[in-house]
Structures are given as structure tokens and as C-alpha cells.
Amino acid sequence: MGAMFGGVTVVAWYPITPSSSLCESLIGYMKKYRMDKKTGKATFAIVQAEDEIAAICSAIGASYAGQLGVTSSSGPGIALKGEALG
């Protein structure tokens, strides 16, 4: 909920334990609280990436586009994301 109320607009994730539950919960909250009431359209994007590297690159790309993007991961996933973060 902190990410949602903090203004996140893009969530990019790769399903891996233990981080999957974070994004799955965020999906539910975003659908409940972040839908445009007039149009019924989402004011956010949630992307299930093909791997951890694509997830972090999507979050970085969102930031270049002026959005607040987040991703989550496990310990080994963070190691894979390190190069893109650098």
C-alpha cells in the first residue's frame, strides 16, 4: 500500500518467491484505488516481465518517461538486476 499511496504508476515484476506476493497484492490495490472513475480505465501499468533483467529495465524505462516505476525480487534476482542498476 505504501508504494501505491507513494504514487507508483508502473509495476514491472517477474514471478519469484518471495517477491510475488508483494506485486500480486499491489495489483489488487491498484485495481481498487487507481481506476479512473469517469472512464473506468487504469491509471497505472503492471507488467509481468520475462525475466528479472527485463523487470528492472522496465522500471528504469518508466522513470525516464517521468513515471514512478517499481520492481521487486529475491536475493538471486537482485544479483541479476545489478548490471542494469549500474
C-alpha positions in Angstrom: 0.0 0.0 0.0 2.9 2.3 0.7 4.1 2.0 -2.9 0.6 2.8 -4.2 0.0 5.8 -1.9 3.5 6.9 -2.7 2.5 7.4 -6.3 3.7 4.4 -8.2 2.3 4.2 -11.7 4.3 1.4 -13.2 5.0 -2.0 -11.6 7.3 -4.4 -13.5 7.9 -7.8 -11.9 9.0 -11.4 -12.6 7.2 -14.0 -10.5 9.7 -15.4 -8.0 9.3 -16.2 -4.3 9.2 -14.2 -2.0 8.5 -11.1 -4.1 5.5 -12.4 -6.0 3.1 -11.8 -3.1 4.1 -8.1 -3.0 3.2 -7.5 -6.6 0.1 -9.7 -6.5 -1.2 -7.6 -3.6 -0.3 -4.4 -5.3 -2.3 -5.5 -8.4 -5.4 -5.8 -6.2 -5.0 -2.5 -4.5 -4.2 -0.7 -7.7 -7.3 -2.1 -9.4 -9.4 -1.0 -6.4 -8.0 2.5 -5.8 -6.3 3.6 -9.1 -9.0 3.3 -11.7 -10.3 6.5 -13.4 -13.9 6.8 -12.1 -15.1 8.6 -15.3 -13.7 6.3 -17.9 -13.1 3.1 -15.9 -9.6 2.9 -17.3 -6.5 2.1 -15.3 -4.2 5.0 -14.4 -1.3 2.6 -13.9 0.6 -0.2 -15.8 1.5 -3.6 -14.4 3.9 -5.7 -16.5 4.9 -9.3 -15.8 8.3 -9.4 -17.4 10.0 -12.4 -19.0 12.9 -12.2 -16.5 14.4 -10.2 -13.7 16.5 -8.1 -16.0 13.5 -7.1 -18.2 11.6 -6.1 -15.0 14.3 -3.7 -13.7 14.8 -2.3 -17.2 11.1 -1.7 -17.5 11.1 0.2 -14.1 14.1 2.2 -15.3 12.4 3.0 -18.6 9.3 4.2 -16.7 11.4 6.6 -14.8 12.9 8.0 -18.0 9.3 8.6 -19.2 8.5 10.5 -16.0 6.7 7.8 -14.1 7.4 6.2 -10.8 8.3 2.6 -11.6 9.0 -0.2 -9.1 10.0 -3.8 -9.2 10.5 -6.5 -6.6 12.8 -9.5 -6.5 14.5 -12.2 -4.5 18.2 -12.3 -3.4 19.4 -14.0 -6.6 17.1 -11.7 -8.7 18.8 -8.6 -7.2 22.1 -10.0 -8.4 20.8 -10.3 -11.9 19.4 -6.8 -11.8 22.7 -5.3 -10.6 24.1 -4.6 -14.1 21.0 -2.7 -15.2 21.1 -0.7 -12.0 24.7 0.2 -12.6 
